[in-house]
Amino acid sequence: MTLTTTTHLNFRGTARQALDFYRSVFGGEVTAATYGQFGMPDGVPGFDKLMFGQLDGPVRLMAYDIPGADDEDATAGTTRRENGMTITDRSFFQSLRADSLDELNPVWDALAEGATVIEPLAASAWSAGFGMLTDRFGVTWVLDVA
């Protein structure tokens, strides 16, 4: 038996833009299908939103637009660092680990564009590089060096 896991991100009307952004950061191919392509009548709100989306490359992500939710503020909760601890009411973070700081830096720089930096990427007690940010689409990423 072979099991895999893929993060499935839920957006409020910005899934296509998010997948295109993640493709620009990580590379790979985006596959996308709208609600209209699956039979939603033309003109119904959400007709052009993603029912299925996937980035397949070095990083694999799935995404869709929540039916009836067309609000660009997709952030669900907040995250901050206080006294070296992460304080959050989010149910998950997306973790990304690299073998070296040289490999991680360009990914950090790309994800940080338009993001809220929670913890700048820097050496920590447990890693040559650790950082945390919430990207422009409301996804909180934890990046570190193995």
C-alpha positions, 0 to 999 in steps of 0.5 A, a space after each residue: 500500500 502506498 499512501 501520500 498526503 497533499 495539502 488542500 487549500 480552501 479559498 474565497 475566490 482567489 484559488 486560481 491566483 494562489 495556484 499561479 503564485 505558488 507555481 511562480 514560487 515553486 515551479 510545476 504545472 497547474 491543473 484547474 477546472 471551474 464550477 462551470 466546466 462541471 455543469 454550473 449554468 453560465 451566469 450563476 455566481 461562482 461559475 468561473 471559480 475553481 472547483 478543482 485546482 492542483 499544483 504538481 511539481 516539487 511542491 504539490 498543493 490542491 486548492 478550490 474556491 469555497 462555493 458562495 464565498 467570494 471574499 478576498 480576505 481568506 485569512 482564518 485567524 491570526 498568528 504572531 510570535 511572542 517571547 520566542 513562542 508562536 501564538 495562533 488560533 489557526 488549525 494548521 501551518 504549511 511547513 516547507 523544509 530545505 536542505 540548506 539556507 541557500 536553497 531556502 532563501 529564494 523561496 522565502 523571498 518569493 513567498 514574502 512578497 506581499 506577506 506578513 512576516 511573523 518571524 524573519 528567516 534567520 538562524 535559530 537554536 534548532 536550525 540554520 534557518 527558520 522563518 514564518 510568514 502569512 502569504 498574501 493569500 492567507 496561508 501561514 508557512 513555516 520554513 526551515 533548514 533540516 
